[in-house]
Amino acid sequence: MVITNKLKYDSPHLNMDGIGIGMSEEIKVLGVTVDRKITFNTHVRNVCRKATALYGQLSRAAKISLGFQPVIIRTMYTAVVEPVVLYAASVWAPAASKLGMKKQLNAVQRGFAQKICRAYRIVSLHSALTFAGLLPLDLRVQEAAFLFEAKRASQMDLEFICLGNEYETRLNNTQSLRIFTDGSKIEGKVGAALSFWNIEAETGTIKLKLSDYFTVYQAEILAIFRATECILSRKEQSFGVYSDSRAALETMVNQETKHPLAVKTRKNIQAVFPQHKSIQLFWIKAHAGLPGNERADELAKQAALRIKGKSAYDLCQVSFIKRQIRLETLEKWNRRYIEGDAGGTTKIFLPNAVNA
């Protein structure tokens, strides 16, 4: 198959052992049908047909045992139809904005929306989607593509040691430098902090301000990351990083986790060993009277409330990205709903699709 957008091109002539090899108009790669013009028309047509067929099979089974209720239809739509259509959406999302593609997606979605809100067939698609509480499929395709790009962001065995009380912590107090990390969210403000201790007392601190939309979990991860950054430039030979966030530590040691800070932290830890340094990660119980942990907690609160200016970390968590993508999608849907010619009667009662 020759993949090109040119109107005129030379088709290659291929032979194998004197037998000509014909050219294909399209190929299927990992479930995605790619045509030579890269329009993805065939792929969308196939997934729409597949989704409709699956719905038919499920509806026949559900009608016998559960009844053909709107809640059942919605479950079928969200659990079966949408995942089938959105498969590999990041590949063909740009094509979803074409009019012909929208018509195919609308044809699939229209029937579901009308059944969910029990509307007549003459009801417009905009009205049916508004009453059913569904987003247009072409916008859902764009959402899935945006989220995939946002998630795109070294293999080594990492583990952390759990210390249940102060006695166990004292037994492990053998490192040249101990770094206690913590994150805090107070009065809507977010901060993180590091407290550096030798065997006896605190020797230094770092306070980090984060944007208000960050979570404590995100702040805890940032603090651990900054601790590994500091270790790379320190002269001591043995280090212990102490955190009271088990979730953050599990994120760090899990090789399947692609959180940007976790990936960078693992790279920092890898870079420590060629320097002939040792590093250990510890989980400690929060508010158990450990001086280092209490100090880090106090510093994190100070960072959240007192530090002004730019955030110490400019990337945000996936939940925030999802929320922003959804807000943009709702804005597009609302504009399309308001400016569209269809659904005039519905707009009298529901002038705003987002509120509806």
KEMARVO-534458 format. One record per residue (C-alpha): residue number from 1; residue in one letter; chain; x, y, z. Coordinates in nm, 4 decimals, padded with zeros to 6 digits. Layout:
BEGIN
+-------+-------+------+----------+----------+----------+
| torlo | lolum | tiro |     east |    north |       up |
+-------+-------+------+----------+----------+----------+
|   NUM |     A |    A |        X |        Y |        Z |
...
+-------+-------+------+----------+----------+----------+
***
This chain:
BEGIN
+-------+-------+------+----------+----------+----------+
| torlo | lolum | tiro |     east |    north |       up |
+-------+-------+------+----------+----------+----------+
|     1 |     M |    A |  00.0000 |  00.0000 |  00.0000 |
|     2 |     V |    A |  00.1226 |  00.3471 | -00.0852 |
|     3 |     I |    A |  00.0284 |  00.6057 |  00.1766 |
|     4 |     T |    A |  00.0050 |  00.9501 |  00.0212 |
|     5 |     N |    A | -00.2195 |  01.2553 | -00.0065 |
|     6 |     K |    A | -00.0932 |  01.3425 | -00.3547 |
|     7 |     L |    A | -00.3344 |  01.3274 | -00.6448 |
|     8 |     K |    A | -00.0612 |  01.2106 | -00.8838 |
|     9 |     Y |    A |  00.2074 |  00.9624 | -00.7869 |
|    10 |     D |    A |  00.3906 |  00.6666 | -00.9317 |
|    11 |     S |    A |  00.2709 |  00.3299 | -00.8084 |
|    12 |     P |    A |  00.5578 |  00.0854 | -00.7520 |
|    13 |     H |    A |  00.5468 | -00.2474 | -00.9340 |
|    14 |     L |    A |  00.6616 | -00.5306 | -00.7111 |
|    15 |     N |    A |  00.7395 | -00.8867 | -00.8128 |
|    16 |     M |    A |  00.8442 | -01.1908 | -00.6153 |
|    17 |     D |    A |  00.9766 | -01.4859 | -00.8106 |
|    18 |     G |    A |  00.8110 | -01.3533 | -01.1234 |
|    19 |     I |    A |  00.4711 | -01.3120 | -00.9589 |
|    20 |     G |    A |  00.3309 | -00.9613 | -00.9275 |
|    21 |     I |    A |  00.2332 | -00.8333 | -00.5842 |
|    22 |     G |    A | -00.0826 | -00.6266 | -00.5914 |
|    23 |     M |    A | -00.1326 | -00.3012 | -00.4023 |
|    24 |     S |    A | -00.3785 | -00.2795 | -00.1143 |
|    25 |     E |    A | -00.6087 |  00.0126 | -00.0580 |
|    26 |     E |    A | -00.6023 | -00.0288 |  00.3198 |
|    27 |     I |    A | -00.4369 | -00.2286 |  00.5962 |
|    28 |     K |    A | -00.5300 | -00.3095 |  00.9543 |
|    29 |     V |    A | -00.2692 | -00.2383 |  01.2209 |
|    30 |     L |    A | -00.3463 | -00.3259 |  01.5861 |
|    31 |     G |    A | -00.7174 | -00.2929 |  01.5246 |
|    32 |     V |    A | -00.6978 |  00.0377 |  01.3356 |
|    33 |     T |    A | -00.7805 |  00.0359 |  00.9635 |
|    34 |     V |    A | -00.5480 |  00.2709 |  00.7751 |
|    35 |     D |    A | -00.6331 |  00.3636 |  00.4168 |
|    36 |     R |    A | -00.3833 |  00.5010 |  00.1676 |
|    37 |     K |    A | -00.5263 |  00.8521 |  00.1948 |
|    38 |     I |    A | -00.5203 |  00.8349 |  00.5773 |
|    39 |     T |    A | -00.8831 |  00.9458 |  00.6006 |
|    40 |     F |    A | -00.9796 |  00.6705 |  00.8515 |
|    41 |     N |    A | -01.3261 |  00.6600 |  00.6941 |
|    42 |     T |    A | -01.3203 |  00.2809 |  00.6771 |
|    43 |     H |    A | -01.2044 |  00.2529 |  01.0389 |
|    44 |     V |    A | -01.4838 |  00.4745 |  01.1709 |
|    45 |     R |    A | -01.7405 |  00.2951 |  00.9567 |
|    46 |     N |    A | -01.6210 | -00.0397 |  01.0915 |
|    47 |     V |    A | -01.6222 |  00.0625 |  01.4589 |
|    48 |     C |    A | -01.9667 |  00.2205 |  01.4238 |
|    49 |     R |    A | -02.0982 | -00.0975 |  01.2685 |
|    50 |     K |    A | -01.9298 | -00.3067 |  01.5391 |
|    51 |     A |    A | -02.0707 | -00.0914 |  01.8203 |
|    52 |     T |    A | -02.4219 | -00.1116 |  01.6759 |
|    53 |     A |    A | -02.3969 | -00.4889 |  01.6391 |
|    54 |     L |    A | -02.2754 | -00.5340 |  01.9970 |
|    55 |     Y |    A | -02.5597 | -00.3195 |  02.1223 |
|    56 |     G |    A | -02.8072 | -00.5343 |  01.9299 |
|    57 |     Q |    A | -02.6744 | -00.8513 |  02.0885 |
|    58 |     L |    A | -02.6746 | -00.7059 |  02.4390 |
|    59 |     S |    A | -03.0176 | -00.5490 |  02.4054 |
|    60 |     R |    A | -03.1740 | -00.8806 |  02.3070 |
|    61 |     A |    A | -03.0244 | -01.0439 |  02.6154 |
|    62 |     A |    A | -03.1117 | -00.7568 |  02.8495 |
|    63 |     K |    A | -03.4695 | -00.7338 |  02.7240 |
|    64 |     I |    A | -03.5363 | -01.0883 |  02.8402 |
|    65 |     S |    A | -03.3842 | -01.0654 |  03.1898 |
|    66 |     L |    A | -03.3646 | -00.6956 |  03.2885 |
|    67 |     G |    A | -03.6159 | -00.5170 |  03.0736 |
|    68 |     F |    A | -03.5418 | -00.2450 |  02.8191 |
|    69 |     Q |    A | -03.5079 |  00.0430 |  03.0662 |
|    70 |     P |    A | -03.3213 |  00.3720 |  02.9997 |
|    71 |     V |    A | -03.0696 |  00.2949 |  03.2753 |
|    72 |     I |    A | -02.9831 | -00.0330 |  03.1023 |
|    73 |     I |    A | -02.9391 |  00.1443 |  02.7693 |
|    74 |     R |    A | -02.7120 |  00.4043 |  02.9280 |
|    75 |     T |    A | -02.5007 |  00.1298 |  03.0863 |
|    76 |     M |    A | -02.4673 | -00.0459 |  02.7519 |
|    77 |     Y |    A | -02.3692 |  00.2798 |  02.5854 |
|    78 |     T |    A | -02.1035 |  00.3849 |  02.8386 |
|    79 |     A |    A | -01.9605 |  00.0354 |  02.8973 |
|    80 |     V |    A | -01.9676 | -00.1041 |  02.5428 |
|    81 |     V |    A | -02.0417 |  00.1450 |  02.2670 |
|    82 |     E |    A | -01.8180 |  00.4340 |  02.3742 |
|    83 |     P |    A | -01.5095 |  00.2147 |  02.4459 |
|    84 |     V |    A | -01.5432 |  00.0460 |  02.1056 |
|    85 |     V |    A | -01.5685 |  00.3781 |  01.9230 |
|    86 |     L |    A | -01.2949 |  00.5480 |  02.1267 |
|    87 |     Y |    A | -01.0413 |  00.2703 |  02.0761 |
|    88 |     A |    A | -00.7116 |  00.4244 |  01.9510 |
|    89 |     A |    A | -00.8847 |  00.7629 |  01.9342 |
|    90 |     S |    A | -00.5495 |  00.9428 |  01.9535 |
|    91 |     V |    A | -00.4635 |  00.8019 |  01.6088 |
|    92 |     W |    A | -00.7690 |  00.9204 |  01.4180 |
|    93 |     A |    A | -00.8981 |  01.2076 |  01.6326 |
|    94 |     P |    A | -00.8057 |  01.4798 |  01.3766 |
|    95 |     A |    A | -01.0315 |  01.3088 |  01.1221 |
|    96 |     A |    A | -01.3271 |  01.3187 |  01.3647 |
|    97 |     S |    A | -01.3738 |  01.6898 |  01.2962 |
|    98 |     K |    A | -01.4721 |  01.6223 |  00.9324 |
|    99 |     L |    A | -01.8396 |  01.6537 |  00.8485 |
|   100 |     G |    A | -01.8705 |  01.3034 |  00.7020 |
|   101 |     M |    A | -01.7092 |  01.1514 |  01.0104 |
|   102 |     K |    A | -01.9406 |  01.3450 |  01.2427 |
|   103 |     K |    A | -02.2435 |  01.2168 |  01.0538 |
|   104 |     Q |    A | -02.1362 |  00.8555 |  01.1056 |
|   105 |     L |    A | -02.0754 |  00.9100 |  01.4769 |
|   106 |     N |    A | -02.4022 |  01.1030 |  01.5155 |
|   107 |     A |    A | -02.5941 |  00.8223 |  01.3486 |
|   108 |     V |    A | -02.4691 |  00.5790 |  01.6134 |
|   109 |     Q |    A | -02.5289 |  00.8129 |  01.9056 |
|   110 |     R |    A | -02.8674 |  00.9477 |  01.8030 |
|   111 |     G |    A | -03.0542 |  00.6222 |  01.8631 |
|   112 |     F |    A | -02.9038 |  00.5763 |  02.2083 |
|   113 |     A |    A | -02.9780 |  00.9335 |  02.3152 |
|   114 |     Q |    A | -03.3405 |  00.9071 |  02.2033 |
|   115 |     K |    A | -03.3889 |  00.5744 |  02.3824 |
|   116 |     I |    A | -03.2270 |  00.7012 |  02.7041 |
|   117 |     C |    A | -03.4573 |  01.0044 |  02.7282 |
|   118 |     R |    A | -03.7506 |  00.8184 |  02.5638 |
|   119 |     A |    A | -03.7941 |  01.0792 |  02.2948 |
|   120 |     Y |    A | -03.9670 |  01.0541 |  01.9577 |
|   121 |     R |    A | -03.7566 |  01.0010 |  01.6463 |
|   122 |     I |    A | -03.8336 |  01.3526 |  01.5244 |
|   123 |     V |    A | -03.6441 |  01.5017 |  01.8226 |
|   124 |     S |    A | -03.3193 |  01.6635 |  01.7105 |
|   125 |     L |    A | -02.9833 |  01.5195 |  01.8059 |
|   126 |     H |    A | -02.8919 |  01.8264 |  02.0129 |
|   127 |     S |    A | -03.2096 |  01.8037 |  02.2155 |
|   128 |     A |    A | -03.1775 |  01.4277 |  02.2664 |
|   129 |     L |    A | -02.8161 |  01.4574 |  02.3812 |
|   130 |     T |    A | -02.9066 |  01.7365 |  02.6218 |
|   131 |     F |    A | -03.1925 |  01.5434 |  02.7806 |
|   132 |     A |    A | -02.9859 |  01.2224 |  02.7911 |
|   133 |     G |    A | -02.6850 |  01.3994 |  02.9454 |
|   134 |     L |    A | -02.4424 |  01.2765 |  02.6777 |
|   135 |     L |    A | -02.1569 |  01.4549 |  02.5071 |
|   136 |     P |    A | -02.1301 |  01.4344 |  02.1262 |
|   137 |     L |    A | -01.9128 |  01.1415 |  02.0219 |
|   138 |     D |    A | -01.6763 |  01.3518 |  01.8109 |
|   139 |     L |    A | -01.5982 |  01.5639 |  02.1175 |
|   140 |     R |    A | -01.5464 |  01.2500 |  02.3275 |
|   141 |     V |    A | -01.2976 |  01.1305 |  02.0648 |
|   142 |     Q |    A | -01.1037 |  01.4566 |  02.0999 |
|   143 |     E |    A | -01.1132 |  01.4214 |  02.4802 |
|   144 |     A |    A | -00.9650 |  01.0727 |  02.4632 |
|   145 |     A |    A | -00.6895 |  01.1936 |  02.2294 |
|   146 |     F |    A | -00.6015 |  01.4923 |  02.4500 |
|   147 |     L |    A | -00.5864 |  01.2727 |  02.7598 |
|   148 |     F |    A | -00.3594 |  01.0206 |  02.5866 |
|   149 |     E |    A | -00.1166 |  01.2964 |  02.4917 |
|   150 |     A |    A | -00.1236 |  01.4326 |  02.8458 |
|   151 |     K |    A | -00.0331 |  01.0918 |  02.9914 |
|   152 |     R |    A |  00.2626 |  01.0339 |  02.7610 |
|   153 |     A |    A |  00.5547 |  01.1159 |  02.9506 |
|   154 |     S |    A |  01.5061 |  00.2527 |  03.3423 |
|   155 |     Q |    A |  01.4227 | -00.0413 |  03.4994 |
|   156 |     M |    A |  01.5649 | -00.1091 |  03.8488 |
|   157 |     D |    A |  01.4395 | -00.2883 |  04.1566 |
|   158 |     L |    A |  01.3349 | -00.0375 |  04.4199 |
|   159 |     E |    A |  01.1711 | -00.0894 |  04.7552 |
|   160 |     F |    A |  01.1026 |  00.1037 |  05.0712 |
|   161 |     I |    A |  01.1210 | -00.0049 |  05.4343 |
|   162 |     C |    A |  00.8253 |  00.0478 |  05.6667 |
|   163 |     L |    A |  00.9086 |  00.1782 |  06.0144 |
|   164 |     G |    A |  00.6155 |  00.1390 |  06.2500 |
|   165 |     N |    A |  00.7386 |  00.3321 |  06.5531 |
|   166 |     E |    A |  01.0121 |  00.5544 |  06.6959 |
|   167 |     Y |    A |  01.2150 |  00.2560 |  06.8196 |
|   168 |     E |    A |  01.2401 |  00.1075 |  06.4693 |
|   169 |     T |    A |  01.3320 |  00.4506 |  06.3348 |
|   170 |     R |    A |  01.6184 |  00.4843 |  06.5841 |
|   171 |     L |    A |  01.7478 |  00.1401 |  06.4879 |
|   172 |     N |    A |  01.7700 |  00.2514 |  06.1246 |
|   173 |     N |    A |  01.9329 |  00.5830 |  06.2136 |
|   174 |     T |    A |  02.2640 |  00.4829 |  06.0529 |
|   175 |     Q |    A |  02.2802 |  00.7122 |  05.7497 |
|   176 |     S |    A |  02.5146 |  01.0105 |  05.7303 |
|   177 |     L |    A |  02.2201 |  01.2270 |  05.6218 |
|   178 |     R |    A |  01.8497 |  01.1749 |  05.6766 |
|   179 |     I |    A |  01.5980 |  01.3735 |  05.4716 |
|   180 |     F |    A |  01.2426 |  01.3970 |  05.6046 |
|   181 |     T |    A |  00.9865 |  01.4985 |  05.3408 |
|   182 |     D |    A |  00.6247 |  01.6041 |  05.3686 |
|   183 |     G |    A |  00.3446 |  01.7765 |  05.1805 |
|   184 |     S |    A |  00.0534 |  01.9802 |  05.3125 |
|   185 |     K |    A | -00.2672 |  02.1417 |  05.1930 |
|   186 |     I |    A | -00.4092 |  02.3997 |  05.4302 |
|   187 |     E |    A | -00.6681 |  02.6737 |  05.3686 |
|   188 |     G |    A | -00.6673 |  02.5767 |  05.0018 |
|   189 |     K |    A | -00.2905 |  02.6337 |  04.9745 |
|   190 |     V |    A | -00.0366 |  02.3630 |  04.8945 |
|   191 |     G |    A |  00.3253 |  02.3290 |  05.0042 |
|   192 |     A |    A |  00.6034 |  02.0738 |  05.0407 |
|   193 |     A |    A |  00.9179 |  02.0672 |  05.2516 |
|   194 |     L |    A |  01.2433 |  01.8840 |  05.3227 |
|   195 |     S |    A |  01.4189 |  01.8705 |  05.6584 |
|   196 |     F |    A |  01.7849 |  01.7591 |  05.6611 |
|   197 |     W |    A |  01.9179 |  01.5819 |  05.9708 |
|   198 |     N |    A |  02.2457 |  01.4295 |  06.0709 |
|   199 |     I |    A |  02.2469 |  01.1682 |  06.3473 |
|   200 |     E |    A |  02.1695 |  01.4295 |  06.6126 |
|   201 |     A |    A |  01.9972 |  01.7434 |  06.4815 |
|   202 |     E |    A |  01.8542 |  01.9350 |  06.1870 |
|   203 |     T |    A |  02.1147 |  02.0856 |  05.9543 |
|   204 |     G |    A |  01.9015 |  02.2487 |  05.6819 |
|   205 |     T |    A |  01.5578 |  02.2905 |  05.5262 |
|   206 |     I |    A |  01.3929 |  02.3470 |  05.1881 |
|   207 |     K |    A |  01.0388 |  02.4800 |  05.1448 |
|   208 |     L |    A |  00.8457 |  02.4498 |  04.8172 |
|   209 |     K |    A |  00.5305 |  02.6350 |  04.7113 |
|   210 |     L |    A |  00.2856 |  02.4641 |  04.4735 |
|   211 |     S |    A | -00.0190 |  02.5865 |  04.2837 |
|   212 |     D |    A | -00.3534 |  02.5604 |  04.4611 |
|   213 |     Y |    A | -00.4861 |  02.2891 |  04.2314 |
|   214 |     F |    A | -00.2189 |  02.0420 |  04.3453 |
|   215 |     T |    A | -00.3018 |  01.7634 |  04.5895 |
|   216 |     V |    A | -00.1108 |  01.6575 |  04.9008 |
|   217 |     Y |    A | -00.0145 |  01.3402 |  04.7139 |
|   218 |     Q |    A |  00.1441 |  01.5493 |  04.4389 |
|   219 |     A |    A |  00.3279 |  01.7583 |  04.6989 |
|   220 |     E |    A |  00.4613 |  01.4441 |  04.8699 |
|   221 |     I |    A |  00.5959 |  01.3116 |  04.5392 |
|   222 |     L |    A |  00.7625 |  01.6447 |  04.4607 |
|   223 |     A |    A |  00.9325 |  01.6484 |  04.8016 |
|   224 |     I |    A |  01.0765 |  01.2988 |  04.7515 |
|   225 |     F |    A |  01.1972 |  01.3954 |  04.4050 |
|   226 |     R |    A |  01.3718 |  01.7063 |  04.5365 |
|   227 |     A |    A |  01.5354 |  01.4948 |  04.8082 |
|   228 |     T |    A |  01.6942 |  01.2696 |  04.5435 |
|   229 |     E |    A |  01.8067 |  01.5784 |  04.3520 |
|   230 |     C |    A |  01.9809 |  01.7110 |  04.6622 |
|   231 |     I |    A |  02.1497 |  01.3760 |  04.7262 |
|   232 |     L |    A |  02.3223 |  01.3927 |  04.3872 |
|   233 |     S |    A |  02.5059 |  01.7100 |  04.4884 |
|   234 |     R |    A |  02.5827 |  01.6197 |  04.8528 |
|   235 |     K |    A |  02.9222 |  01.4956 |  04.9783 |
|   236 |     E |    A |  02.7868 |  01.2428 |  05.2302 |
|   237 |     Q |    A |  02.8006 |  00.8741 |  05.1355 |
|   238 |     S |    A |  02.4818 |  00.7285 |  05.2897 |
|   239 |     F |    A |  02.1320 |  00.8766 |  05.2762 |
|   240 |     G |    A |  01.7858 |  00.7961 |  05.4049 |
|   241 |     V |    A |  01.4691 |  00.9529 |  05.2618 |
|   242 |     Y |    A |  01.1779 |  00.9406 |  05.5087 |
|   243 |     S |    A |  00.8166 |  01.0025 |  05.4058 |
|   244 |     D |    A |  00.4837 |  00.9435 |  05.5777 |
|   245 |     S |    A |  00.3060 |  00.9009 |  05.2410 |
|   246 |     R |    A |  00.2921 |  00.5336 |  05.1523 |
|   247 |     A |    A |  00.1073 |  00.6120 |  04.8291 |
|   248 |     A |    A |  00.3889 |  00.8415 |  04.7132 |
|   249 |     L |    A |  00.6562 |  00.5829 |  04.7951 |
|   250 |     E |    A |  00.4643 |  00.3070 |  04.6157 |
|   251 |     T |    A |  00.4431 |  00.5327 |  04.3120 |
|   252 |     M |    A |  00.8196 |  00.5803 |  04.3214 |
|   253 |     V |    A |  00.9115 |  00.2109 |  04.3409 |
|   254 |     N |    A |  00.6504 |  00.0886 |  04.0910 |
|   255 |     Q |    A |  00.8265 |  00.0558 |  03.7546 |
|   256 |     E |    A |  00.4930 |  00.0578 |  03.5705 |
|   257 |     T |    A |  00.4116 |  00.4065 |  03.6984 |
|   258 |     K |    A |  00.4937 |  00.6702 |  03.4380 |
|   259 |     H |    A |  00.4337 |  00.9747 |  03.6563 |
|   260 |     P |    A |  00.6981 |  01.2271 |  03.5363 |
|   261 |     L |    A |  00.8314 |  01.2892 |  03.8873 |
|   262 |     A |    A |  00.8471 |  00.9181 |  03.9647 |
|   263 |     V |    A |  01.0427 |  00.8519 |  03.6450 |
|   264 |     K |    A |  01.2857 |  01.1351 |  03.7245 |
|   265 |     T |    A |  01.3234 |  01.0148 |  04.0828 |
|   266 |     R |    A |  01.4173 |  00.6647 |  03.9704 |
|   267 |     K |    A |  01.6725 |  00.8129 |  03.7310 |
|   268 |     N |    A |  01.8219 |  01.0183 |  04.0158 |
|   269 |     I |    A |  01.8488 |  00.7085 |  04.2332 |
|   270 |     Q |    A |  02.0208 |  00.5247 |  03.9491 |
|   271 |     A |    A |  02.2670 |  00.8132 |  03.9142 |
|   272 |     V |    A |  02.3520 |  00.7956 |  04.2863 |
|   273 |     F |    A |  02.5149 |  00.4512 |  04.2699 |
|   274 |     P |    A |  02.7998 |  00.5429 |  04.0280 |
|   275 |     Q |    A |  02.8955 |  00.8084 |  04.2850 |
|   276 |     H |    A |  02.9525 |  00.5271 |  04.5383 |
|   277 |     K |    A |  02.6652 |  00.6511 |  04.7524 |
|   278 |     S |    A |  02.3893 |  00.4490 |  04.9137 |
|   279 |     I |    A |  02.0265 |  00.5554 |  04.9427 |
|   280 |     Q |    A |  01.7307 |  00.3984 |  05.1256 |
|   281 |     L |    A |  01.3625 |  00.4911 |  05.1202 |
|   282 |     F |    A |  01.1602 |  00.4688 |  05.4422 |
|   283 |     W |    A |  00.7924 |  00.4970 |  05.5271 |
|   284 |     I |    A |  00.7235 |  00.6378 |  05.8728 |
|   285 |     K |    A |  00.3977 |  00.6814 |  06.0579 |
|   286 |     A |    A |  00.2602 |  01.0359 |  06.0460 |
|   287 |     H |    A |  00.2242 |  01.2348 |  06.3704 |
|   288 |     A |    A |  00.3969 |  00.9654 |  06.5749 |
|   289 |     G |    A |  00.6224 |  01.2092 |  06.7583 |
|   290 |     L |    A |  00.9238 |  01.1749 |  06.5290 |
|   291 |     P |    A |  01.1087 |  01.5099 |  06.5367 |
|   292 |     G |    A |  01.2120 |  01.4995 |  06.1710 |
|   293 |     N |    A |  00.8629 |  01.4192 |  06.0492 |
|   294 |     E |    A |  00.6973 |  01.6802 |  06.2693 |
|   295 |     R |    A |  00.9480 |  01.9395 |  06.1510 |
|   296 |     A |    A |  00.8862 |  01.8579 |  05.7828 |
|   297 |     D |    A |  00.5103 |  01.8844 |  05.8405 |
|   298 |     E |    A |  00.5545 |  02.2275 |  06.0029 |
|   299 |     L |    A |  00.7735 |  02.3494 |  05.7165 |
|   300 |     A |    A |  00.5240 |  02.2238 |  05.4541 |
|   301 |     K |    A |  00.2436 |  02.4220 |  05.6200 |
|   302 |     Q |    A |  00.4660 |  02.7316 |  05.6265 |
|   303 |     A |    A |  00.5445 |  02.6862 |  05.2587 |
|   304 |     A |    A |  00.1759 |  02.6605 |  05.1733 |
|   305 |     L |    A |  00.0687 |  02.9690 |  05.3697 |
|   306 |     R |    A |  00.3650 |  03.2069 |  05.3552 |
|   307 |     I |    A |  00.5575 |  03.1601 |  05.0316 |
|   308 |     K |    A |  00.4380 |  03.3797 |  04.7463 |
|   309 |     G |    A |  00.5311 |  03.3688 |  04.3821 |
|   310 |     K |    A |  00.5771 |  03.1026 |  04.1177 |
|   311 |     S |    A |  00.5072 |  02.7370 |  04.1875 |
|   312 |     A |    A |  00.8108 |  02.5123 |  04.2349 |
|   313 |     Y |    A |  00.6611 |  02.2599 |  03.9909 |
|   314 |     D |    A |  00.4695 |  02.3504 |  03.6766 |
|   315 |     L |    A |  00.3204 |  02.0146 |  03.5757 |
|   316 |     C |    A | -00.0229 |  01.9179 |  03.7045 |
|   317 |     Q |    A | -00.1887 |  01.5895 |  03.7905 |
|   318 |     V |    A | -00.3972 |  01.3915 |  03.5426 |
|   319 |     S |    A | -00.7190 |  01.4590 |  03.7370 |
|   320 |     F |    A | -00.6742 |  01.8331 |  03.6804 |
|   321 |     I |    A | -00.6026 |  01.7744 |  03.3108 |
|   322 |     K |    A | -00.9170 |  01.5616 |  03.2831 |
|   323 |     R |    A | -01.1203 |  01.8345 |  03.4483 |
|   324 |     Q |    A | -00.9813 |  02.1031 |  03.2161 |
|   325 |     I |    A | -01.0392 |  01.8871 |  02.9074 |
|   326 |     R |    A | -01.3963 |  01.8235 |  03.0162 |
|   327 |     L |    A | -01.4588 |  02.1963 |  03.0754 |
|   328 |     E |    A | -01.3323 |  02.2769 |  02.7256 |
|   329 |     T |    A | -01.5452 |  01.9980 |  02.5795 |
|   330 |     L |    A | -01.8551 |  02.1266 |  02.7590 |
|   331 |     E |    A | -01.7855 |  02.4767 |  02.6301 |
|   332 |     K |    A | -01.7606 |  02.3475 |  02.2708 |
|   333 |     W |    A | -02.0779 |  02.1424 |  02.3133 |
|   334 |     N |    A | -02.2677 |  02.4357 |  02.4632 |
|   335 |     R |    A | -02.1603 |  02.6666 |  02.1809 |
|   336 |     R |    A | -02.2647 |  02.4085 |  01.9216 |
|   337 |     Y |    A | -02.5974 |  02.3595 |  02.1016 |
|   338 |     I |    A | -02.6747 |  02.7330 |  02.1243 |
|   339 |     E |    A | -02.5660 |  02.8214 |  01.7711 |
|   340 |     G |    A | -02.7312 |  02.5195 |  01.6080 |
|   341 |     D |    A | -03.0601 |  02.5531 |  01.4201 |
|   342 |     A |    A | -03.2139 |  02.2344 |  01.5628 |
|   343 |     G |    A | -03.3799 |  02.1953 |  01.9023 |
|   344 |     G |    A | -03.5510 |  02.5364 |  01.9144 |
|   345 |     T |    A | -03.8283 |  02.4208 |  02.1470 |
|   346 |     T |    A | -03.5810 |  02.2486 |  02.3786 |
|   347 |     K |    A | -03.3775 |  02.5700 |  02.4048 |
|   348 |     I |    A | -03.6809 |  02.7537 |  02.5411 |
|   349 |     F |    A | -03.6802 |  02.5261 |  02.8458 |
|   350 |     L |    A | -03.3075 |  02.4429 |  02.8521 |
|   351 |     P |    A | -03.1157 |  02.7383 |  02.7061 |
|   352 |     N |    A | -02.7810 |  02.6118 |  02.8357 |
|   353 |     A |    A | -02.6625 |  02.2577 |  02.7577 |
|   354 |     V |    A | -02.4065 |  02.2516 |  03.0399 |
|   355 |     N |    A | -02.6624 |  02.3429 |  03.3054 |
|   356 |     A |    A | -02.9040 |  02.0926 |  03.1549 |
+-------+-------+------+----------+----------+----------+
***
